[in-house]
């Protein structure tokens, strides 16, 4: 999957692993040889109303030294197209707000995380702008039909209020379960001291799915009868959660009451749907008549076209 698309998934960019990249170092000889005697002025990518030349690629490589040539060309192409289509909808204020949120989230680790990911503050803001641009692109293509809303409503649970405590050992979590069973007031005091009171719905991404599933089954005042085990997908390390429901919620049958929340869920799901996003990108590549001149880079957009072809084949079957 392309780095540009991965940066758009709503995941912290700094934690992303760059995938399928070609080393930047040493690309000059290949590119210049492919482009002929004109060297830095030679076209690499042409499109309706714009061009990417060798000199443009050199400049971009200096800004993103750890990113591969193919990915740089993809990103440059998409940014040129999407800036023309949606640039006015993404303000500097929105970019800075997202940047500040990420900086606050990482705290003192922010500078080190930037360096590790190969970003400067300036280039990171550029990447954030790319994220917001693609979000605008994807959102513009979503059809918010009643069927879409109803499907999202089936899996939706409205906002609840609960104590959510986590422990690194199962024994410690079992003790919390016993405390909740034997002395509710003491458990509540412990939960309050740990500032574990939370409000969340089923779309919350900060709370593990296992915890949400267990929590939504609890009635007001009920607590977990056993620890909820959650494994970290990256490290495999286990955490053990105990939940006590303060106020659950019955969503009823009228999905229109939650139209705003459901719209956000539909949008997020579509943004994370690689086939949907790739299909949109492929349509813009076609509309802008994007052509790659050097044969060494002739396949850099093939993954988007392949995803669309694959989707079409599946539907026909």
Secondary structure as the mmCIF struct_conf table of DSSP 4:
data_model
#
loop_
_struct_conf.conf_type_id
_struct_conf.id
_struct_conf.beg_label_comp_id
_struct_conf.beg_label_asym_id
_struct_conf.beg_label_seq_id
_struct_conf.end_label_comp_id
_struct_conf.end_label_asym_id
_struct_conf.end_label_seq_id
HELX_RH_AL_P HELX_RH_AL_P1 UNK A 3 UNK A 7
TURN_TY1_P TURN_TY1_P1 UNK A 8 UNK A 8
BEND BEND1 UNK A 9 UNK A 11
HELX_RH_3T_P HELX_RH_3T_P1 UNK A 13 UNK A 15
HELX_LH_PP_P HELX_LH_PP_P1 UNK A 16 UNK A 18
BEND BEND2 UNK A 20 UNK A 20
HELX_LH_PP_P HELX_LH_PP_P2 UNK A 21 UNK A 23
BEND BEND3 UNK A 24 UNK A 24
TURN_TY1_P TURN_TY1_P2 UNK A 25 UNK A 26
HELX_RH_AL_P HELX_RH_AL_P2 UNK A 27 UNK A 35
TURN_TY1_P TURN_TY1_P3 UNK A 37 UNK A 38
HELX_RH_3T_P HELX_RH_3T_P2 UNK A 39 UNK A 41
BEND BEND4 UNK A 42 UNK A 42
STRN STRN1 UNK A 43 UNK A 47
TURN_TY1_P TURN_TY1_P4 UNK A 48 UNK A 49
STRN STRN2 UNK A 50 UNK A 53
HELX_RH_AL_P HELX_RH_AL_P3 UNK A 54 UNK A 63
BEND BEND5 UNK A 64 UNK A 64
TURN_TY1_P TURN_TY1_P5 UNK A 65 UNK A 66
BEND BEND6 UNK A 67 UNK A 67
HELX_RH_AL_P HELX_RH_AL_P4 UNK A 69 UNK A 86
HELX_RH_3T_P HELX_RH_3T_P3 UNK A 87 UNK A 89
BEND BEND7 UNK A 90 UNK A 90
HELX_RH_AL_P HELX_RH_AL_P5 UNK A 92 UNK A 106
HELX_RH_3T_P HELX_RH_3T_P4 UNK A 107 UNK A 109
HELX_RH_AL_P HELX_RH_AL_P6 UNK A 110 UNK A 117
TURN_TY1_P TURN_TY1_P6 UNK A 118 UNK A 118
HELX_RH_AL_P HELX_RH_AL_P7 UNK A 121 UNK A 141
HELX_RH_AL_P HELX_RH_AL_P8 UNK A 146 UNK A 154
TURN_TY1_P TURN_TY1_P7 UNK A 155 UNK A 155
STRN STRN3 UNK A 160 UNK A 167
BEND BEND8 UNK A 168 UNK A 169
HELX_RH_AL_P HELX_RH_AL_P9 UNK A 170 UNK A 182
HELX_RH_AL_P HELX_RH_AL_P10 UNK A 184 UNK A 193
TURN_TY1_P TURN_TY1_P8 UNK A 194 UNK A 195
STRN STRN4 UNK A 197 UNK A 200
TURN_TY1_P TURN_TY1_P9 UNK A 202 UNK A 203
BEND BEND9 UNK A 205 UNK A 207
HELX_RH_AL_P HELX_RH_AL_P11 UNK A 209 UNK A 216
TURN_TY1_P TURN_TY1_P10 UNK A 217 UNK A 217
HELX_LH_PP_P HELX_LH_PP_P3 UNK A 218 UNK A 219
TURN_TY1_P TURN_TY1_P11 UNK A 220 UNK A 221
STRN STRN5 UNK A 223 UNK A 223
BEND BEND10 UNK A 225 UNK A 226
STRN STRN6 UNK A 228 UNK A 231
TURN_TY1_P TURN_TY1_P12 UNK A 233 UNK A 235
STRN STRN7 UNK A 238 UNK A 247
BEND BEND11 UNK A 253 UNK A 253
HELX_RH_3T_P HELX_RH_3T_P5 UNK A 255 UNK A 258
HELX_RH_AL_P HELX_RH_AL_P12 UNK A 259 UNK A 271
TURN_TY1_P TURN_TY1_P13 UNK A 272 UNK A 272
HELX_RH_AL_P HELX_RH_AL_P13 UNK A 274 UNK A 287
TURN_TY1_P TURN_TY1_P14 UNK A 288 UNK A 289
STRN STRN8 UNK A 291 UNK A 292
BEND BEND12 UNK A 294 UNK A 294
HELX_RH_3T_P HELX_RH_3T_P6 UNK A 295 UNK A 297
TURN_TY1_P TURN_TY1_P15 UNK A 298 UNK A 301
HELX_RH_AL_P HELX_RH_AL_P14 UNK A 302 UNK A 316
#
